[in-house]
Amino acid sequence: SDHARALLFLQKDDDIEEGDLPEHKRPSAPIDFSQIDPGKPESILKMTKKGKTLMMFVTVSGSPTEKETEEITSLWQGSLFNANYDVQRFIVGSDRAIFMLRDGSYAWEIKDFLVSQDRCADVTLEGQVYPGRGGGGKEKNKTKQEKGKKQQEGAPKSRAAKAAKEDNRAGSRREEL
């Protein structure tokens, strides 16, 4: 009927206009509280992220090079693409990538896929870190060592600062150093 056709036309029109608006001006999708499971805070987050761009950080395990990270995350992106998830990927370090989704409500499904991958050390989503299958015990030790390294890196600086202060006090100290 003409009425149905007019309705379809109107809906199509709306979609175009909303899509053109900058994200913060777009009307938020109304939250359907009937679909929310209070026992699962994620289901609430999913609702609030519907139609909004969302980023997640993925760490690749096994100390990869940037090229390896590029290849591994490209495979993951391909699998997600085949499952009809529209994900953009940005490499942000030798072992880290950002996956950006146009519709954040899919983020948790994508996170579930990523953490099940052998080379995924962890996924950071909405401030939560989800350990991946590739994490294992070794990765945990690695982060501890890195923290230790950072403290050691900091130490010489403070020593140098102390030495500089002492330098100002006594010129003769410099020869000893």
N, C-alpha and C positions, 0 to 999 in steps of 0.2 A: 504493500500500500504506500501511498505518497507520504503518509504520516511517518511510517517506519523509515522511509528513505530520508526524510528531513531529519529525523533523530540521528541516524547514522552520520549524516553530513555534519550536524552540529557537534557530535562527539569528535569527529575527525578534526574539525576546526579547533575545538578546545585543546586537543592534544598538541597541535602545532603551536598555538599561542603559549601554552604552559612551557613547552620545551624551549621556546625562545627566551623566556624570562631568565634572568640570572637566578641561580639556585636559591638564594636566600629570599627572593621575592615570590618564588613559586609557592602555591598553597601546599601545606604539608598534607600528606595522605592522612585521612582521619584514622585514628588508632581504633582497631576493632577489639574491644576488651574481651569479647566472647572467645577470641582465639588465644588469649594469653593464659599461659599456665603459671600460676603464682609460684609454683615450685621451681620454675625455670626462669631465672632473671634474664637469660639470653633471649627468651621468646619476647620479652618486653623490649629489650634493646633492638631486636630484629624489627619490631613494629615501628619503633621510632626512627630507624635508619632507612625505611622503605623510600626508594626514589632519591636518596641522598648519596653523594659520592663518599666513599670510605676507603681508607688506605690501611693495608696491613704490612708489617715487616716480616720477612722470612729470612732465616739464617740457614745457610747450607752447611752441612757437617763435613768434617774431614779436612779442614784448612784448605779449601779449594783456591785456585787462582781466579781472577776476575773472569777469565775466559770460560773456565769450568762452570762457574756460577751462572754465567750467561747461558751456557748450553743446558745445564740442568734445569734452571728455572724456565727456559724456553720450552723444554719438554712438558713441564708442569702446566705452563700456560696453554700449550697445545691440547693437552688432555682436558683442561677446563673449557677451552674453546669448543672442543668436540661435544662437551656436555652442555653446550649453549650458555656458558658463563662468559660474559663480556668483561675481560680482565686486561688492564694495561700493566706492563711490567717495566720497572726502572731498576737498573743495577746501581746500588749506592755504596758498594765497597767490594773487597775481594770475596766476601762470603755473604753479602746481604743484598736483598732485592726488596723493592716495594711492589706489592700488587695493588693496583687501584681499581676499584669496582664502581661502576656508575650507580648501581643499586645496592646499597649497603645491607639490605635485608638478606642478601645471599652470602654475606661474609662468613657466617658460621659454617655453612655447608662447605665453602671453599677452604676454610681453616681445617675442617675435618678431613678433607681430601689431602691437604698439604701435610698435616702432621702424620698421616699414614705413609708418607713417602720415605724410602730408605735414607735419602740424603738430606732430609729436613731435620735440622737441629732443634729449631723452635719457631713458633709463629707468635708475633705480638699483635694483638687485636684489641682496640679500645683499652689500652693500658694493661691488658691481661697477657701474661706470657704462657703459651701452651707448649709444653715440651713435645718435640717431634720424635719419630721413630729413630732418626739418625742421631739423636742426642746422646743417649747412653751415658755411662759413668764417666767416660773419658772427657766428654765435653765439659762436664761439671768441674773436673780438675783443671781443665784448661782455663776456665774463667777464673778460678781461684789463683792460678799462676799469673794470669794477666793482671788481676788486682794487685798481687804481690809485686809484679813488675812496676806497676804504676807507682806504688809506694816507694820503691827503690829509685825510680826515676825522679821522684819528688825529693828524695833525700839529698842527693848531691847539690841540688839547687839551694836548699837551706844551708848546707855546709858552705857553699860558695858565698852565700849571703853573709854568714857568720865570719868567714875568712875576710870578706871585703870590709866588714865593720872593724875587725881586728887590724886590718891593713891601715885603716885611717888612724887607729890609735898608735900603732908602732910601725914605722917604716921598715924596721929591721926584720919584722916577721916575714916579709916577702921572700927573702933569700932562703929562709928555712923551708917554705912551701914547695 
